[in-house]
């Protein structure tokens, strides 16, 4: 699985119109919780693998919040949870 490393700010220009769910790591919800704790408590970056409408992308940043359908990254940038593949700390 080849991923393109992108800057966090470039996520604003990506589209997530395709509603097809991606194959996610079996522990994705625990990974989201851990990433959010690391981001808020320790300002630690994580590696987030996700898929937009074009291809698989990778970003290294801090996760600040999680909602029912999206995660929020530093700077108010949102990624749909349904498009997350894996988060590595």
DSSP file (Angstrom, degrees, kcal/mol; ACC not computed):
  #  RESIDUE AA STRUCTURE BP1 BP2  ACC     N-H-->O    O-->H-N    N-H-->O    O-->H-N    TCO  KAPPA ALPHA  PHI   PSI    X-CA   Y-CA   Z-CA
    1    1 A X              0   0    0      0, 0.0     2,-0.5     0, 0.0     0, 0.0   0.000 360.0 360.0 360.0 106.7    0.0    0.0    0.0
    2    2 A X        -     0   0    0      2,-0.0    54,-0.4     0, 0.0     2,-0.4  -0.761 360.0-168.4 -91.5 126.8    1.8    3.1   -1.3
    3    3 A X        -     0   0    0     -2,-0.5     2,-0.6    52,-0.1    54,-0.3  -0.902  19.3-130.1-118.3 145.3    0.8    6.4    0.4
    4    4 A X  E     -a   57   0A   0     52,-2.0    54,-2.4    -2,-0.4     2,-0.4  -0.834  23.3-132.8 -93.0 123.0    1.7    9.9   -0.7
    5    5 A X  E     +a   58   0A   0     -2,-0.6     2,-0.3    52,-0.2    54,-0.2  -0.630  34.8 177.2 -76.2 126.2    3.1   12.1    2.2
    6    6 A X        -     0   0    0     52,-2.8    54,-0.4    -2,-0.4     2,-0.2  -0.861  32.5-101.8-127.9 162.7    1.3   15.4    2.3
    7    7 A X    >   -     0   0    0     -2,-0.3     3,-1.4    52,-0.1     4,-0.5  -0.581  32.4-120.2 -79.4 146.5    1.3   18.5    4.4
    8    8 A X  G >  S+     0   0    0      1,-0.3     3,-1.5    -2,-0.2     4,-0.4   0.872 112.5  59.0 -53.8 -40.9   -1.5   18.9    6.9
    9    9 A X  G >  S+     0   0    0      1,-0.3     3,-0.8     2,-0.2    -1,-0.3   0.747  95.5  63.8 -64.2 -24.2   -2.6   22.2    5.2
   10   10 A X  G X  S+     0   0    0     -3,-1.4     3,-1.5     1,-0.2     4,-0.3   0.660  81.8  79.0 -75.0 -15.5   -3.1   20.4    1.9
   11   11 A X  G X  S+     0   0    0     -3,-1.5     3,-1.7    -4,-0.5    -1,-0.2   0.829  80.7  68.5 -62.1 -30.9   -5.9   18.2    3.4
   12   12 A X  G <  S+     0   0    0     -3,-0.8    -1,-0.3    -4,-0.4    -2,-0.2   0.769  98.8  51.0 -57.4 -26.1   -8.3   21.3    3.0
   13   13 A X  G <  S+     0   0    0     -3,-1.5    -1,-0.3    -4,-0.2    -2,-0.2   0.455  92.3  96.3 -93.9  -2.2   -8.0   20.8   -0.8
   14   14 A X    <   -     0   0    0     -3,-1.7     2,-0.4    -4,-0.3    -3,-0.0  -0.492  66.1-135.3 -86.4 158.0   -8.9   17.1   -0.8
   15   15 A X        -     0   0    0     -2,-0.2    38,-2.1     1,-0.0    39,-0.2  -0.896  19.5-177.0-116.4 147.8  -12.3   15.7   -1.4
   16   16 A X        +     0   0    0     -2,-0.4    -1,-0.0    36,-0.2    -2,-0.0  -0.259  42.2 125.5-132.0  42.8  -14.1   12.9    0.4
   17   17 A X        +     0   0    0      2,-0.0     2,-0.3     0, 0.0    -1,-0.1   0.833  47.5  93.1 -73.9 -33.0  -17.3   12.7   -1.6
   18   18 A X        -     0   0    0      1,-0.2     0, 0.0    -3,-0.1     0, 0.0  -0.477  61.8-162.2 -64.3 120.2  -17.0    9.0   -2.2
   19   19 A X        +     0   0    0     -2,-0.3     2,-0.3     2,-0.1    -1,-0.2   0.430  48.6 122.5 -88.1   1.2  -19.0    7.3    0.6
   20   20 A X        -     0   0    0      1,-0.1     2,-0.1    63,-0.0    -2,-0.0  -0.472  63.7-126.4 -66.2 126.6  -17.3    3.9    0.1
   21   21 A X        -     0   0    0     -2,-0.3     2,-0.2     1,-0.1    62,-0.2  -0.452  20.2-133.5 -73.3 147.1  -15.6    2.9    3.4
   22   22 A X        -     0   0    0     60,-1.5     2,-0.7    62,-0.1    62,-0.1  -0.524  31.4 -90.0 -93.0 165.4  -12.0    1.9    3.3
   23   23 A X        -     0   0    0     -2,-0.2     2,-0.2    60,-0.1    -1,-0.1  -0.694  54.8-161.9 -77.7 115.4  -10.5   -1.2    4.9
   24   24 A X        -     0   0    0     -2,-0.7    62,-0.2     1,-0.1    61,-0.2  -0.656  25.3 -94.9-103.0 154.3   -9.5    0.0    8.3
   25   25 A X    >   -     0   0    0     60,-2.7     3,-1.7    -2,-0.2     4,-0.2  -0.371  39.6-118.7 -58.2 143.0   -7.1   -1.3   10.9
   26   26 A X  T 3  S+     0   0    0      1,-0.3     3,-0.2     2,-0.1    -1,-0.1   0.755 113.2  45.2 -61.7 -24.6   -9.1   -3.5   13.4
   27   27 A X  T 3> S+     0   0    0      1,-0.2     4,-2.4     2,-0.1     3,-0.3  -0.038  72.6 128.6-106.6  30.3   -8.2   -1.2   16.3
   28   28 A X  H <> S+     0   0    0     -3,-1.7     4,-2.4     1,-0.2     5,-0.2   0.862  71.4  52.5 -59.0 -38.8   -8.9    2.1   14.5
   29   29 A X  H  > S+     0   0    0     -3,-0.2     4,-2.1     1,-0.2    -1,-0.2   0.901 111.5  46.2 -65.6 -38.8  -11.1    3.5   17.3
   30   30 A X  H  > S+     0   0    0     -3,-0.3     4,-2.6     2,-0.2    -1,-0.2   0.873 111.2  53.3 -67.8 -36.8   -8.4    2.8   19.9
   31   31 A X  H  X S+     0   0    0     -4,-2.4     4,-2.5     2,-0.2    -2,-0.2   0.895 108.4  49.9 -64.0 -39.6   -5.8    4.3   17.6
   32   32 A X  H  X S+     0   0    0     -4,-2.4     4,-2.3     2,-0.2    -2,-0.2   0.929 111.5  48.3 -64.0 -45.8   -8.0    7.5   17.3
   33   33 A X  H  X S+     0   0    0     -4,-2.1     4,-2.3     1,-0.2    -2,-0.2   0.927 113.4  47.0 -60.6 -45.7   -8.3    7.7   21.1
   34   34 A X  H  X S+     0   0    0     -4,-2.6     4,-2.8     1,-0.2     5,-0.2   0.918 111.7  50.7 -63.5 -43.8   -4.6    7.3   21.7
   35   35 A X  H  X S+     0   0    0     -4,-2.5     4,-2.3     1,-0.2    28,-0.6   0.890 110.9  49.1 -61.7 -39.8   -3.7    9.8   19.0
   36   36 A X  H  X S+     0   0    0     -4,-2.3     4,-2.5     2,-0.2     5,-0.3   0.902 111.9  48.3 -67.8 -41.4   -6.1   12.4   20.6
   37   37 A X  H  X>S+     0   0    0     -4,-2.3     4,-2.7     2,-0.2     5,-0.5   0.929 113.1  47.9 -62.8 -45.5   -4.6   11.8   24.0
   38   38 A X  I  X>S+     0   0    0     -4,-2.8     6,-2.0     1,-0.2     4,-1.5   0.894 113.7  48.1 -63.0 -39.8   -1.1   12.1   22.7
   39   39 A X  I  X5S+     0   0    0     -4,-2.3     4,-0.6    24,-0.3    -2,-0.2   0.910 119.1  36.8 -67.9 -43.2   -2.0   15.3   20.8
   40   40 A X  I  <5S+     0   0    0     -4,-2.5    -2,-0.2    23,-0.2    -3,-0.2   0.891 126.7  33.8 -78.8 -40.7   -3.7   17.0   23.7
   41   41 A X  I  <5S+     0   0    0     -4,-2.7    -3,-0.2    -5,-0.3    -2,-0.2   0.862 137.2  14.0 -85.0 -37.6   -1.6   15.9   26.6
   42   42 A X  I  <<S-     0   0    0     -4,-1.5    -3,-0.2    -5,-0.5    -2,-0.1   0.425  88.3-124.4-122.9  -0.7    1.9   15.7   25.1
   43   43 A X     << +     0   0    0     -4,-0.6     2,-0.4    -5,-0.5    -4,-0.3   0.843  55.1 163.2  55.6  34.9    1.6   17.6   21.7
   44   44 A X        -     0   0    0     -6,-2.0    19,-0.4    -9,-0.1    -1,-0.2  -0.698  34.0-130.9 -89.6 133.4    2.9   14.4   20.1
   45   45 A X        -     0   0    0     -2,-0.4     2,-0.3    17,-0.1    17,-0.3  -0.495  20.9-164.3 -79.7 151.5    2.5   13.9   16.3
   46   46 A X  E     -B   61   0A   0     15,-3.2    15,-1.9    -2,-0.2     2,-0.6  -0.869  23.9-113.3-127.2 164.8    1.2   10.7   14.9
   47   47 A X  E     -BC  60  88A   0     41,-3.0    41,-2.8    -2,-0.3     2,-0.6  -0.901  31.5-163.3-101.9 118.6    1.2    9.3   11.4
   48   48 A X  E     -BC  59  87A   0     11,-3.1    11,-2.0    -2,-0.6     2,-0.5  -0.906   5.3-163.9-110.1 122.0   -2.3    9.1    9.8
   49   49 A X  E     +BC  58  86A   0     37,-3.1    36,-3.2    -2,-0.6    37,-1.6  -0.912  26.6 151.4-103.5 124.4   -3.0    7.0    6.8
   50   50 A X  E     -BC  57  84A   0      7,-2.4     7,-3.5    -2,-0.5     2,-0.5  -0.925  38.0-124.2-147.9 169.0   -6.2    7.8    5.0
   51   51 A X  E     -B   56   0A   0     32,-2.3     5,-0.2    -2,-0.3     2,-0.1  -0.976  19.4-174.4-125.1 124.9   -7.9    7.7    1.6
   52   52 A X        -     0   0    0      3,-2.0   -36,-0.2    -2,-0.5   -38,-0.0  -0.165  55.2 -76.4 -93.1-162.4   -9.4   10.7   -0.2
   53   53 A X  S    S+     0   0    0    -38,-2.1   -37,-0.1     1,-0.1     3,-0.1   0.639 128.7  38.5 -73.4 -12.1  -11.3   10.4   -3.5
   54   54 A X  S    S-     0   0    0      1,-0.3     2,-0.3   -39,-0.2    -1,-0.1   0.846 120.3 -37.4-105.0 -46.1   -8.1   10.0   -5.4
   55   55 A X  S    S-     0   0    0    -51,-0.0    -3,-2.0    -5,-0.0     2,-0.4  -0.930  70.6 -60.4-166.2-178.2   -5.6    7.9   -3.5
   56   56 A X  E     - B   0  51A   0    -54,-0.4   -52,-2.0    -2,-0.3     2,-0.3  -0.695  51.4-171.2 -85.4 133.4   -4.1    6.9   -0.2
   57   57 A X  E     -aB   4  50A   0     -7,-3.5    -7,-2.4    -2,-0.4     2,-0.4  -0.827  12.9-153.6-123.3 160.8   -2.4    9.8    1.7
   58   58 A X  E     +aB   5  49A   0    -54,-2.4   -52,-2.8    -2,-0.3     2,-0.4  -1.000  12.5 179.4-136.0 136.1   -0.2   10.0    4.8
   59   59 A X  E     - B   0  48A   0    -11,-2.0   -11,-3.1    -2,-0.4     2,-0.6  -0.992  18.9-148.0-136.0 144.4    0.1   13.0    7.1
   60   60 A X  E     + B   0  47A   0    -54,-0.4     2,-0.3    -2,-0.4   -52,-0.2  -0.945  49.9 110.7-115.3 111.9    2.2   13.5   10.3
   61   61 A X  E     - B   0  46A   0    -15,-1.9   -15,-3.2    -2,-0.6     2,-0.4  -0.892  65.4 -77.5-161.2-177.9    0.5   15.8   12.7
   62   62 A X        -     0   0    0     -2,-0.3    12,-1.8   -17,-0.3     2,-0.5  -0.800  32.9-138.3-100.0 144.0   -1.3   16.1   16.1
   63   63 A X  E     +D   73   0B   0    -28,-0.6   -24,-0.3   -19,-0.4    10,-0.2  -0.888  22.2 176.8-100.3 126.2   -4.9   15.0   16.6
   64   64 A X  E     +     0   0B   0      8,-2.8     2,-0.3    -2,-0.5     9,-0.2   0.782  57.6   2.5-102.9 -32.0   -6.9   17.4   18.7
   65   65 A X  E     -D   72   0B   0      7,-1.6     7,-3.1   -26,-0.0     2,-0.4  -0.984  52.1-148.9-154.0 160.3  -10.4   16.1   18.9
   66   66 A X  E     -D   71   0B   0     -2,-0.3     5,-0.2     5,-0.2     2,-0.2  -1.000  14.8-179.3-135.8 135.8  -12.7   13.3   17.7
   67   67 A X        -     0   0    0      3,-3.1     5,-0.0    -2,-0.4    -2,-0.0  -0.373  50.0 -83.1-113.2-163.7  -16.4   13.5   16.9
   68   68 A X  S    S+     0   0    0     -2,-0.2     3,-0.1     1,-0.1    -2,-0.0   0.763 124.6  12.8 -77.2 -23.8  -18.8   10.9   15.8
   69   69 A X  S    S+     0   0    0      1,-0.2    12,-2.6    12,-0.1    13,-0.5   0.525 124.5  40.8-128.5 -11.4  -17.8   11.1   12.1
   70   70 A X  E     - E   0  80B   0     10,-0.3    -3,-3.1    11,-0.1     2,-0.4  -0.945  58.9-138.6-138.8 156.3  -14.6   13.2   11.9
   71   71 A X  E     -DE  66  79B   0      8,-2.4     8,-2.0    -2,-0.3     2,-0.5  -0.912  23.3-139.6-108.1 147.9  -11.3   13.7   13.6
   72   72 A X  E     -DE  65  78B   0     -7,-3.1    -8,-2.8    -2,-0.4    -7,-1.6  -0.927  15.5-160.7-110.6 126.5   -9.9   17.2   14.0
   73   73 A X  E >>  -DE  63  77B   0      4,-3.7     3,-1.4    -2,-0.5     4,-0.9  -0.521  41.9 -69.2 -96.2 167.7   -6.3   17.9   13.4
   74   74 A X  T 34 S+     0   0    0    -12,-1.8    -1,-0.2     1,-0.3     3,-0.2  -0.318 123.2  34.0 -53.6 134.4   -4.3   20.9   14.7
   75   75 A X  T 34 S-     0   0    0      1,-0.2    -1,-0.3    -3,-0.1    -2,-0.0   0.539 129.0 -76.9  93.6   7.8   -5.4   24.0   12.8
   76   76 A X  T <4 S+     0   0    0     -3,-1.4     2,-0.4     1,-0.2    -2,-0.2   0.820  82.8 150.8  73.8  30.7   -9.1   22.9   12.5
   77   77 A X  E  <  -E   73   0B   0     -4,-0.9    -4,-3.7    -3,-0.2     2,-0.4  -0.837  29.4-154.3 -99.9 133.7   -8.6   20.4    9.7
   78   78 A X  E     -E   72   0B   0     -2,-0.4     2,-0.4    -6,-0.2    -6,-0.2  -0.852  14.1-172.9-115.2 141.9  -11.0   17.5    9.6
   79   79 A X  E     -E   71   0B   0     -8,-2.0    -8,-2.4    -2,-0.4     2,-0.2  -1.000  33.5-113.4-127.9 132.4  -10.8   14.0    8.1
   80   80 A X  E >   -E   70   0B   0     -2,-0.4     3,-1.7   -10,-0.2   -10,-0.3  -0.442  17.1-138.4 -64.2 133.8  -13.8   11.6    8.0
   81   81 A X  G >  S+     0   0    0    -12,-2.6     3,-1.6     1,-0.3    -1,-0.2   0.849 102.4  64.4 -60.0 -34.2  -13.3    8.6   10.3
   82   82 A X  G 3  S+     0   0    0    -13,-0.5   -60,-1.5     1,-0.3    -1,-0.3   0.653 101.9  50.2 -66.0 -13.6  -14.8    6.4    7.6
   83   83 A X  G <  S+     0   0    0     -3,-1.7   -32,-2.3   -62,-0.2    -1,-0.3   0.378  85.0 109.4-105.2   2.2  -11.7    7.2    5.4
   84   84 A X  E <   +C   50   0A   0     -3,-1.6   -34,-0.3    -4,-0.3   -62,-0.1  -0.579  38.9 178.5 -77.9 140.3   -9.1    6.5    8.0
   85   85 A X  E     -     0   0A   0    -36,-3.2   -60,-2.7     1,-0.4     2,-0.3   0.781  63.1 -22.6-104.3 -49.2   -6.9    3.4    7.4
   86   86 A X  E     -C   49   0A   0    -37,-1.6   -37,-3.1   -62,-0.2     2,-0.4  -0.980  46.0-149.0-163.5 149.7   -4.5    3.5   10.3
   87   87 A X  E     -C   48   0A   0     -2,-0.3     2,-0.5   -39,-0.2   -39,-0.2  -0.990  16.8-165.8-127.0 123.0   -2.9    5.8   12.9
   88   88 A X  E      C   47   0A   0    -41,-2.8   -41,-3.0    -2,-0.4    -2,-0.0  -0.912 360.0 360.0-111.8 132.9    0.6    5.0   14.1
   89   89 A X              0   0    0     -2,-0.5    -1,-0.1   -43,-0.2   -41,-0.0   0.416 360.0 360.0-103.3 360.0    2.0    6.7   17.2
